[in-house]
C-alpha cells in the first residue's frame, strides 16, 4: 500500500458531499481499477459523474505513473450515479480516516483524518 493524491470534483455523490475542491492523500493497494470506456463519447458523458481524480504533486490531473497507478484516463478513480447514492472508487479511504493512519498530517489534526468526512456523510444520509 502507498499514498497518492486525489482531488474531489463537484459531483452528486452523497459520500463526498461538501468535499468538492479537496485535494488530499489516500491509500492505494494495487494498480487495478482502471476506468475503461468503450468510446470517447461514453467517457465524455461520464464527466459529471466523476467523483475522484488522481492528481500529481502540482495538483494537476494526471494519467502518469506513479501518481495514477493504473493509468485511468483523465485521472478518473471514482464515479457516482446521477442521484449520488452509489459511489465506486479504487483508493482506500477506510485506511486513512484517522489522523494517526497518515504518514504525514498537518499539526492541527487531532483524531480525525481528512477522509472521516466521507463516513460522516454516509451516517448523516442514513439519518
C-alpha positions, 0 to 999 in steps of 0.5 A, a space after each residue: 500500500 502507498 499514498 497518492 493524491 486525489 482531488 474531489 470534483 463537484 459531483 452528486 455523490 452523497 459520500 463526498 458531499 461538501 468535499 468538492 475542491 479537496 485535494 488530499 492523500 489516500 491509500 492505494 493497494 494495487 494498480 487495478 481499477 482502471 476506468 475503461 470506456 468503450 468510446 470517447 463519447 461514453 467517457 465524455 458523458 461520464 464527466 459529471 459523474 466523476 467523483 475522484 481524480 488522481 492528481 500529481 504533486 502540482 495538483 494537476 490531473 494526471 494519467 502518469 505513473 506513479 501518481 495514477 497507478 493504473 493509468 485511468 484516463 483523465 485521472 478518473 478513480 471514482 464515479 457516482 450515479 446521477 442521484 449520488 447514492 452509489 459511489 465506486 472508487 479504487 483508493 482506500 479511504 477506510 485506511 486513512 480516516 484517522 489522523 494517526 493512519 497518515 504518514 504525514 498530517 498537518 499539526 492541527 489534526 487531532 483524531 480525525 483524518 481528512 477522509 472521516 468526512 466521507 463516513 460522516 456523510 454516509 451516517 448523516 444520509 442514513 439519518 
